[in-house]
């Protein structure tokens, strides 16, 4: 379970390491081009359910912390889908990996019911 920490004092959002790696690739690509955008996710039940959003901007501190020491495999199709969302008017919304047969996953790695 990895953590995205944003801002100071900081907003912490948990994702599994593989999902966080895909988000890191998309988010850093946008920020490298100095593009601010909205990032949204579905909250886990223990975080009050619902949905959360933050404004990502290059000048605000951002930290990706991974639980595991190995770099996860990358799914180019997932990167493309997330980048398409990030480039949309509504911004990046965390979406499950394309082609997976399982149900959608929340930011905490739990299955959304």
C-alpha positions in Angstrom: 0.0 0.0 0.0 1.6 3.2 -1.1 0.7 6.8 -0.2 0.4 10.0 -2.2 1.2 13.0 0.1 0.3 16.4 -1.3 0.8 19.9 0.0 1.9 21.1 3.4 0.8 20.1 6.0 -0.3 17.4 3.6 -3.2 15.4 2.3 -2.5 11.6 2.4 -4.2 9.2 0.0 -3.5 5.5 0.0 -3.3 3.4 -3.2 -1.8 0.0 -3.8 1.7 0.3 -5.1 0.9 -0.6 -8.7 -1.9 1.9 -9.0 0.2 4.6 -7.4 3.0 4.0 -9.9 0.6 4.5 -12.8 -0.8 7.6 -11.1 2.8 8.9 -10.6 3.6 8.5 -14.3 0.5 10.5 -15.3 0.7 13.1 -12.6 4.4 13.9 -13.2 3.9 14.1 -17.0 1.2 16.7 -16.5 3.2 18.7 -13.8 6.4 18.5 -15.9 4.5 20.5 -18.6 3.4 23.0 -15.8 -0.2 21.9 -16.2 -2.4 22.2 -13.1 -5.5 19.9 -13.0 -8.0 18.3 -10.6 -7.4 14.8 -9.3 -10.4 12.9 -7.8 -10.9 9.5 -6.2 -13.6 7.5 -4.4 -13.0 7.4 -0.6 -12.9 4.1 1.3 -15.8 3.5 3.7 -13.4 4.0 6.7 -12.6 7.4 5.3 -16.2 8.4 5.2 -17.1 7.1 1.7 -18.0 9.7 -0.9 -15.5 11.4 -3.2 -12.5 13.7 -2.8 -10.7 16.0 -5.1 -7.5 18.1 -5.0 -6.0 20.7 -7.3 -2.6 19.5 -8.4 -0.2 22.2 -9.4 3.6 22.1 -10.0 4.5 24.5 -7.1 2.8 22.4 -4.4 4.9 19.7 -2.8 4.1 16.1 -3.9 5.5 12.9 -2.5 4.9 9.3 -3.6 5.8 6.7 -0.9 5.7 3.0 -1.8 5.4 0.1 0.6 7.3 -2.4 -1.6 10.8 -2.1 -2.9 10.2 -3.4 -6.4 8.9 -1.3 -9.3 5.6 -2.6 -10.4 4.9 -3.6 -14.0 3.5 -0.9 -16.1 0.3 -1.3 -18.2 0.5 1.2 -21.1 -3.2 1.0 -21.7 -3.9 2.1 -18.1 -1.5 5.0 -18.5 -3.2 6.1 -21.7 -6.7 5.8 -20.0 -5.6 7.8 -17.0 -3.9 10.4 -19.2 -7.0 10.8 -21.2 -9.0 11.5 -18.0 -6.3 13.9 -16.8 -6.5 15.9 -20.0 -10.3 16.1 -19.8 -12.2 19.1 -18.5 -13.2 17.2 -15.4 -9.6 16.2 -14.6 -8.0 12.9 -13.5 -10.3 10.5 -11.7 -8.7 7.3 -10.4 -10.0 4.4 -12.5 -9.3 0.7 -12.2 -7.0 -1.0 -14.6 -8.5 -1.6 -18.0 -9.0 -5.3 -18.9 -9.3 -6.4 -15.3 -12.2 -8.7 -14.6 -12.5 -7.6 -11.0 -14.7 -4.8 -9.6 -13.5 -1.2 -9.3 -11.0 -0.6 -6.5 -11.0 2.4 -4.1 -8.0 4.5 -3.3 -7.3 2.3 -0.3 -7.2 -0.8 -2.4 -10.5 -2.1 -1.2 -13.2 -3.4 -3.6 -15.9 -0.8 -4.2 -19.4 -2.3 -3.6 
